[in-house]
Amino acid sequence: MRDHYDFPKMKGRKNPYSKYLKQLVTIRLDRDTVGYFKSIAEETGIP
C-alpha cells in the first residue's frame, strides 16, 4: 500500500448493489394501529 493517497484526484464509484439493498413497501393501517405505535414511540422517546 502507498503511504499517501491523493483523494481529490480519485474518481468515486457508486455501489452497484445498492439498488438491491432496500425495497420500498407500502402498507395500509387503521387509525387505531397507528395511534398505538405512536403512543409507544412517545413512551420510549423515539421520534
C-alpha distance matrix in Angstrom:
0.0 3.7 6.6 8.7 9.4 13.0 14.4 18.0 17.1 15.4 18.1 19.0 20.2 22.9 22.8 25.0 26.4 27.4 31.0 31.4 30.5 33.7 37.2 40.0 43.1 46.5 49.1 52.6 53.8 57.2 57.7 58.4 55.0 53.2 55.3 54.5 50.8 51.1 53.2 50.7 47.9 50.1 50.8 47.2 46.0 43.9 44.2
3.7 0.0 3.8 5.4 6.7 10.2 12.4 15.7 14.9 13.9 17.1 18.5 20.4 23.3 23.8 26.2 27.9 28.7 32.2 33.0 32.1 35.1 38.6 41.1 44.4 47.6 50.4 53.7 55.0 58.3 58.7 59.5 56.2 54.2 56.2 55.6 51.8 51.9 54.1 51.7 48.7 50.7 51.6 48.1 46.6 44.5 44.7
6.6 3.8 0.0 3.8 7.0 10.4 12.7 15.9 15.9 15.5 18.9 20.1 22.4 25.2 25.8 28.5 30.1 30.4 34.0 35.0 33.7 36.5 40.0 42.4 45.6 48.7 51.4 54.6 55.7 58.9 59.0 59.8 56.6 54.4 56.2 55.7 51.9 51.8 53.8 51.4 48.4 50.2 51.0 47.4 45.9 44.1 44.2
8.7 5.4 3.8 0.0 3.8 6.8 9.3 12.2 12.4 12.5 16.1 17.6 20.2 23.2 24.2 27.1 28.9 29.0 32.5 33.8 32.6 35.2 38.6 40.8 44.1 47.1 49.9 53.0 54.2 57.4 57.4 58.4 55.3 52.9 54.7 54.4 50.7 50.4 52.5 50.3 47.2 48.8 49.9 46.5 44.7 42.8 42.6
9.4 6.7 7.0 3.8 0.0 3.8 5.9 9.1 9.0 8.7 12.3 13.8 16.6 19.6 20.9 23.8 25.8 25.8 29.2 30.8 29.8 32.3 35.7 37.8 41.2 44.1 47.1 50.2 51.6 54.8 54.9 56.1 53.0 50.6 52.6 52.4 48.6 48.3 50.7 48.7 45.4 47.2 48.5 45.1 43.3 41.1 40.8
13.0 10.2 10.4 6.8 3.8 0.0 3.8 5.8 5.8 6.9 10.6 12.6 15.9 19.1 21.1 23.9 26.3 26.0 29.1 31.1 30.3 32.5 35.7 37.5 41.1 43.9 47.0 50.0 51.5 54.6 54.7 56.0 53.1 50.5 52.5 52.6 48.9 48.4 50.8 49.1 45.7 47.4 48.9 45.7 43.6 41.4 40.7
14.4 12.4 12.7 9.3 5.9 3.8 0.0 3.8 5.4 5.1 8.3 9.6 13.0 15.9 18.0 21.0 23.3 22.7 25.8 27.9 27.0 29.0 32.2 33.9 37.4 40.2 43.2 46.3 47.7 50.9 50.9 52.3 49.4 46.8 48.8 49.0 45.2 44.7 47.3 45.6 42.2 43.9 45.6 42.4 40.3 37.9 37.1
18.0 15.7 15.9 12.2 9.1 5.8 3.8 0.0 3.8 5.6 8.0 9.8 13.5 16.4 19.1 21.9 24.5 23.6 26.4 28.9 28.2 29.9 32.8 34.2 37.9 40.4 43.6 46.5 48.1 51.2 51.1 52.7 50.0 47.2 49.2 49.7 46.0 45.3 47.9 46.5 43.1 44.6 46.5 43.6 41.2 38.8 37.7
17.1 14.9 15.9 12.4 9.0 5.8 5.4 3.8 0.0 3.8 6.5 9.5 12.9 16.3 19.1 21.4 24.4 24.0 26.7 29.1 28.9 30.9 33.7 35.3 39.0 41.7 45.0 48.0 49.8 53.0 53.2 54.9 52.1 49.4 51.6 52.0 48.3 47.8 50.6 49.1 45.7 47.4 49.4 46.3 44.1 41.6 40.5
15.4 13.9 15.5 12.5 8.7 6.9 5.1 5.6 3.8 0.0 3.8 6.5 9.6 13.1 15.6 18.0 20.8 20.7 23.5 25.7 25.5 27.7 30.6 32.5 36.2 39.0 42.3 45.4 47.2 50.5 50.9 52.5 49.6 47.1 49.4 49.6 45.9 45.6 48.4 46.8 43.5 45.5 47.3 44.2 42.2 39.5 38.6
18.1 17.1 18.9 16.1 12.3 10.6 8.3 8.0 6.5 3.8 0.0 3.8 6.6 10.2 13.0 15.1 18.2 18.1 20.5 23.0 23.1 25.2 27.9 29.7 33.4 36.2 39.6 42.8 44.8 48.1 48.7 50.4 47.5 45.0 47.5 47.9 44.2 44.0 47.0 45.5 42.2 44.3 46.3 43.4 41.4 38.5 37.4
19.0 18.5 20.1 17.6 13.8 12.6 9.6 9.8 9.5 6.5 3.8 0.0 3.8 6.8 9.7 12.2 15.1 14.6 17.1 19.6 19.5 21.5 24.3 26.1 29.8 32.6 36.0 39.1 41.1 44.5 45.0 46.7 43.7 41.3 43.8 44.2 40.5 40.3 43.3 41.8 38.6 40.8 42.8 39.8 38.0 35.0 33.9
20.2 20.4 22.4 20.2 16.6 15.9 13.0 13.5 12.9 9.6 6.6 3.8 0.0 3.8 6.6 8.6 11.7 11.6 14.1 16.4 16.7 19.0 21.6 23.7 27.4 30.4 33.8 37.1 39.2 42.7 43.5 45.2 42.1 39.9 42.6 42.9 39.2 39.4 42.5 40.9 37.9 40.3 42.3 39.4 37.7 34.6 33.6
22.9 23.3 25.2 23.2 19.6 19.1 15.9 16.4 16.3 13.1 10.2 6.8 3.8 0.0 3.8 6.0 8.7 8.1 10.4 12.9 13.3 15.3 17.8 19.9 23.6 26.6 30.0 33.3 35.4 39.0 39.9 41.6 38.5 36.3 39.2 39.5 35.8 36.1 39.3 37.7 34.8 37.4 39.4 36.6 35.1 31.7 30.7
22.8 23.8 25.8 24.2 20.9 21.1 18.0 19.1 19.1 15.6 13.0 9.7 6.6 3.8 0.0 3.8 5.5 5.4 8.5 10.2 10.3 13.0 15.8 18.4 21.9 25.2 28.4 31.8 33.9 37.5 38.6 40.1 36.8 35.0 37.9 37.8 34.2 34.8 37.9 36.1 33.4 36.2 38.0 35.0 33.9 30.5 29.9
25.0 26.2 28.5 27.1 23.8 23.9 21.0 21.9 21.4 18.0 15.1 12.2 8.6 6.0 3.8 0.0 3.8 5.7 7.3 8.7 10.2 12.9 15.1 18.0 21.4 24.8 28.0 31.6 33.9 37.6 39.1 40.6 37.3 35.7 38.8 38.8 35.3 36.2 39.3 37.6 35.1 38.1 39.9 37.1 36.2 32.7 32.0
26.4 27.9 30.1 28.9 25.8 26.3 23.3 24.5 24.4 20.8 18.2 15.1 11.7 8.7 5.5 3.8 0.0 3.8 5.6 5.5 6.8 10.0 12.4 15.6 18.7 22.3 25.3 29.0 31.2 34.9 36.5 37.8 34.4 33.0 36.2 35.9 32.4 33.6 36.7 34.7 32.5 35.6 37.3 34.4 33.8 30.3 29.9
27.4 28.7 30.4 29.0 25.8 26.0 22.7 23.6 24.0 20.7 18.1 14.6 11.6 8.1 5.4 5.7 3.8 0.0 3.8 5.4 5.3 7.6 10.3 13.1 16.5 19.9 23.0 26.6 28.7 32.3 33.6 35.1 31.8 30.1 33.2 33.1 29.6 30.5 33.6 31.9 29.4 32.4 34.3 31.5 30.7 27.1 26.4
31.0 32.2 34.0 32.5 29.2 29.1 25.8 26.4 26.7 23.5 20.5 17.1 14.1 10.4 8.5 7.3 5.6 3.8 0.0 3.8 5.6 6.6 8.0 10.7 14.1 17.4 20.7 24.3 26.7 30.4 32.0 33.6 30.5 28.9 32.2 32.3 29.0 30.0 33.3 31.8 29.5 32.6 34.6 32.2 31.4 27.7 26.8
31.4 33.0 35.0 33.8 30.8 31.1 27.9 28.9 29.1 25.7 23.0 19.6 16.4 12.9 10.2 8.7 5.5 5.4 3.8 0.0 3.8 5.8 7.3 10.9 13.6 17.3 20.2 23.9 26.2 29.9 31.8 33.1 29.7 28.6 31.9 31.7 28.4 29.8 33.0 31.2 29.3 32.6 34.3 31.8 31.4 27.8 27.3
30.5 32.1 33.7 32.6 29.8 30.3 27.0 28.2 28.9 25.5 23.1 19.5 16.7 13.3 10.3 10.2 6.8 5.3 5.6 3.8 0.0 3.8 7.0 10.4 13.0 16.7 19.4 23.0 24.9 28.6 30.2 31.3 27.8 26.5 29.7 29.2 25.8 27.2 30.2 28.2 26.2 29.5 31.0 28.4 28.0 24.4 24.3
33.7 35.1 36.5 35.2 32.3 32.5 29.0 29.9 30.9 27.7 25.2 21.5 19.0 15.3 13.0 12.9 10.0 7.6 6.6 5.8 3.8 0.0 3.7 6.8 9.5 13.0 15.8 19.4 21.3 25.0 26.6 27.8 24.5 23.1 26.3 26.1 22.8 24.1 27.2 25.5 23.5 26.8 28.6 26.2 25.9 22.1 21.7
37.2 38.6 40.0 38.6 35.7 35.7 32.2 32.8 33.7 30.6 27.9 24.3 21.6 17.8 15.8 15.1 12.4 10.3 8.0 7.3 7.0 3.7 0.0 3.8 6.3 10.0 12.9 16.6 19.0 22.7 24.5 26.1 22.8 21.6 25.1 25.1 22.1 23.5 26.8 25.5 23.7 27.1 29.0 27.0 26.8 23.0 22.3
40.0 41.1 42.4 40.8 37.8 37.5 33.9 34.2 35.3 32.5 29.7 26.1 23.7 19.9 18.4 18.0 15.6 13.1 10.7 10.9 10.4 6.8 3.8 0.0 3.8 6.8 10.2 13.6 16.1 19.8 21.5 23.4 20.4 18.9 22.4 22.9 20.1 21.2 24.7 23.8 22.0 25.2 27.5 25.9 25.5 21.7 20.5
43.1 44.4 45.6 44.1 41.2 41.1 37.4 37.9 39.0 36.2 33.4 29.8 27.4 23.6 21.9 21.4 18.7 16.5 14.1 13.6 13.0 9.5 6.3 3.8 0.0 3.8 6.6 10.3 12.8 16.6 18.6 20.4 17.4 16.3 20.0 20.4 17.9 19.4 22.8 22.0 20.8 24.0 26.1 24.9 24.9 21.3 20.3
46.5 47.6 48.7 47.1 44.1 43.9 40.2 40.4 41.7 39.0 36.2 32.6 30.4 26.6 25.2 24.8 22.3 19.9 17.4 17.3 16.7 13.0 10.0 6.8 3.8 0.0 3.8 6.9 9.9 13.4 15.5 17.7 15.1 14.0 17.7 18.6 16.5 17.9 21.3 21.1 20.1 23.0 25.4 24.7 24.6 21.2 19.9
49.1 50.4 51.4 49.9 47.1 47.0 43.2 43.6 45.0 42.3 39.6 36.0 33.8 30.0 28.4 28.0 25.3 23.0 20.7 20.2 19.4 15.8 12.9 10.2 6.6 3.8 0.0 3.8 6.5 10.1 12.7 14.5 11.9 11.4 15.2 15.8 14.3 16.1 19.3 19.2 18.8 21.7 23.8 23.5 23.9 20.7 19.8
52.6 53.7 54.6 53.0 50.2 50.0 46.3 46.5 48.0 45.4 42.8 39.1 37.1 33.3 31.8 31.6 29.0 26.6 24.3 23.9 23.0 19.4 16.6 13.6 10.3 6.9 3.8 0.0 3.8 6.9 9.7 11.9 10.0 9.8 13.4 14.5 13.8 15.3 18.3 18.9 18.8 21.4 23.5 23.8 24.2 21.4 20.3
53.8 55.0 55.7 54.2 51.6 51.5 47.7 48.1 49.8 47.2 44.8 41.1 39.2 35.4 33.9 33.9 31.2 28.7 26.7 26.2 24.9 21.3 19.0 16.1 12.8 9.9 6.5 3.8 0.0 3.8 6.6 8.2 6.3 6.6 10.0 11.0 10.8 12.6 15.1 15.9 16.4 18.7 20.6 21.3 22.0 19.6 18.8
57.2 58.3 58.9 57.4 54.8 54.6 50.9 51.2 53.0 50.5 48.1 44.5 42.7 39.0 37.5 37.6 34.9 32.3 30.4 29.9 28.6 25.0 22.7 19.8 16.6 13.4 10.1 6.9 3.8 0.0 3.8 5.6 5.6 6.6 8.8 10.2 11.3 12.7 14.6 16.0 17.0 18.8 20.6 21.9 22.7 20.8 20.0
57.7 58.7 59.0 57.4 54.9 54.7 50.9 51.1 53.2 50.9 48.7 45.0 43.5 39.9 38.6 39.1 36.5 33.6 32.0 31.8 30.2 26.6 24.5 21.5 18.6 15.5 12.7 9.7 6.6 3.8 0.0 3.8 5.5 5.1 6.0 8.5 10.1 10.4 12.1 14.3 15.2 16.3 18.3 20.1 20.7 19.1 18.1
58.4 59.5 59.8 58.4 56.1 56.0 52.3 52.7 54.9 52.5 50.4 46.7 45.2 41.6 40.1 40.6 37.8 35.1 33.6 33.1 31.3 27.8 26.1 23.4 20.4 17.7 14.5 11.9 8.2 5.6 3.8 0.0 3.8 5.5 5.1 6.1 8.8 9.8 10.5 12.4 14.2 15.3 16.6 18.6 19.8 18.7 18.4
55.0 56.2 56.6 55.3 53.0 53.1 49.4 50.0 52.1 49.6 47.5 43.7 42.1 38.5 36.8 37.3 34.4 31.8 30.5 29.7 27.8 24.5 22.8 20.4 17.4 15.1 11.9 10.0 6.3 5.6 5.5 3.8 0.0 3.8 5.4 5.1 6.4 8.7 10.0 10.9 12.5 14.4 15.6 16.9 18.3 16.7 16.7
53.2 54.2 54.4 52.9 50.6 50.5 46.8 47.2 49.4 47.1 45.0 41.3 39.9 36.3 35.0 35.7 33.0 30.1 28.9 28.6 26.5 23.1 21.6 18.9 16.3 14.0 11.4 9.8 6.6 6.6 5.1 5.5 3.8 0.0 3.8 5.4 5.3 6.2 8.7 10.0 10.5 12.4 14.4 15.6 16.2 14.3 13.7
55.3 56.2 56.2 54.7 52.6 52.5 48.8 49.2 51.6 49.4 47.5 43.8 42.6 39.2 37.9 38.8 36.2 33.2 32.2 31.9 29.7 26.3 25.1 22.4 20.0 17.7 15.2 13.4 10.0 8.8 6.0 5.1 5.4 3.8 0.0 3.8 5.5 5.0 6.1 8.7 9.8 10.5 12.4 14.4 15.1 14.1 13.6
54.5 55.6 55.7 54.4 52.4 52.6 49.0 49.7 52.0 49.6 47.9 44.2 42.9 39.5 37.8 38.8 35.9 33.1 32.3 31.7 29.2 26.1 25.1 22.9 20.4 18.6 15.8 14.5 11.0 10.2 8.5 6.1 5.1 5.4 3.8 0.0 3.8 5.5 5.3 6.4 8.7 10.1 10.8 12.6 14.2 13.4 14.0
50.8 51.8 51.9 50.7 48.6 48.9 45.2 46.0 48.3 45.9 44.2 40.5 39.2 35.8 34.2 35.3 32.4 29.6 29.0 28.4 25.8 22.8 22.1 20.1 17.9 16.5 14.3 13.8 10.8 11.3 10.1 8.8 6.4 5.3 5.5 3.8 0.0 3.8 5.4 5.1 6.1 8.7 9.9 10.6 12.0 10.4 11.1
51.1 51.9 51.8 50.4 48.3 48.4 44.7 45.3 47.8 45.6 44.0 40.3 39.4 36.1 34.8 36.2 33.6 30.5 30.0 29.8 27.2 24.1 23.5 21.2 19.4 17.9 16.1 15.3 12.6 12.7 10.4 9.8 8.7 6.2 5.0 5.5 3.8 0.0 3.8 5.4 5.0 6.2 8.7 10.0 10.3 9.0 8.8
53.2 54.1 53.8 52.5 50.7 50.8 47.3 47.9 50.6 48.4 47.0 43.3 42.5 39.3 37.9 39.3 36.7 33.6 33.3 33.0 30.2 27.2 26.8 24.7 22.8 21.3 19.3 18.3 15.1 14.6 12.1 10.5 10.0 8.7 6.1 5.3 5.4 3.8 0.0 3.8 5.4 5.1 6.3 8.8 9.8 10.0 10.7
50.7 51.7 51.4 50.3 48.7 49.1 45.6 46.5 49.1 46.8 45.5 41.8 40.9 37.7 36.1 37.6 34.7 31.9 31.8 31.2 28.2 25.5 25.5 23.8 22.0 21.1 19.2 18.9 15.9 16.0 14.3 12.4 10.9 10.0 8.7 6.4 5.1 5.4 3.8 0.0 3.8 5.4 5.1 6.3 8.5 8.4 10.3
47.9 48.7 48.4 47.2 45.4 45.7 42.2 43.1 45.7 43.5 42.2 38.6 37.9 34.8 33.4 35.1 32.5 29.4 29.5 29.3 26.2 23.5 23.7 22.0 20.8 20.1 18.8 18.8 16.4 17.0 15.2 14.2 12.5 10.5 9.8 8.7 6.1 5.0 5.4 3.8 0.0 3.8 5.5 5.3 5.9 4.9 6.6
50.1 50.7 50.2 48.8 47.2 47.4 43.9 44.6 47.4 45.5 44.3 40.8 40.3 37.4 36.2 38.1 35.6 32.4 32.6 32.6 29.5 26.8 27.1 25.2 24.0 23.0 21.7 21.4 18.7 18.8 16.3 15.3 14.4 12.4 10.5 10.1 8.7 6.2 5.1 5.4 3.8 0.0 3.8 5.5 5.1 6.2 7.2
50.8 51.6 51.0 49.9 48.5 48.9 45.6 46.5 49.4 47.3 46.3 42.8 42.3 39.4 38.0 39.9 37.3 34.3 34.6 34.3 31.0 28.6 29.0 27.5 26.1 25.4 23.8 23.5 20.6 20.6 18.3 16.6 15.6 14.4 12.4 10.8 9.9 8.7 6.3 5.1 5.5 3.8 0.0 3.8 5.6 7.9 10.2
47.2 48.1 47.4 46.5 45.1 45.7 42.4 43.6 46.3 44.2 43.4 39.8 39.4 36.6 35.0 37.1 34.4 31.5 32.2 31.8 28.4 26.2 27.0 25.9 24.9 24.7 23.5 23.8 21.3 21.9 20.1 18.6 16.9 15.6 14.4 12.6 10.6 10.0 8.8 6.3 5.3 5.5 3.8 0.0 3.8 5.7 9.0
46.0 46.6 45.9 44.7 43.3 43.6 40.3 41.2 44.1 42.2 41.4 38.0 37.7 35.1 33.9 36.2 33.8 30.7 31.4 31.4 28.0 25.9 26.8 25.5 24.9 24.6 23.9 24.2 22.0 22.7 20.7 19.8 18.3 16.2 15.1 14.2 12.0 10.3 9.8 8.5 5.9 5.1 5.6 3.8 0.0 3.8 6.3
43.9 44.5 44.1 42.8 41.1 41.4 37.9 38.8 41.6 39.5 38.5 35.0 34.6 31.7 30.5 32.7 30.3 27.1 27.7 27.8 24.4 22.1 23.0 21.7 21.3 21.2 20.7 21.4 19.6 20.8 19.1 18.7 16.7 14.3 14.1 13.4 10.4 9.0 10.0 8.4 4.9 6.2 7.9 5.7 3.8 0.0 3.8
44.2 44.7 44.2 42.6 40.8 40.7 37.1 37.7 40.5 38.6 37.4 33.9 33.6 30.7 29.9 32.0 29.9 26.4 26.8 27.3 24.3 21.7 22.3 20.5 20.3 19.9 19.8 20.3 18.8 20.0 18.1 18.4 16.7 13.7 13.6 14.0 11.1 8.8 10.7 10.3 6.6 7.2 10.2 9.0 6.3 3.8 0.0
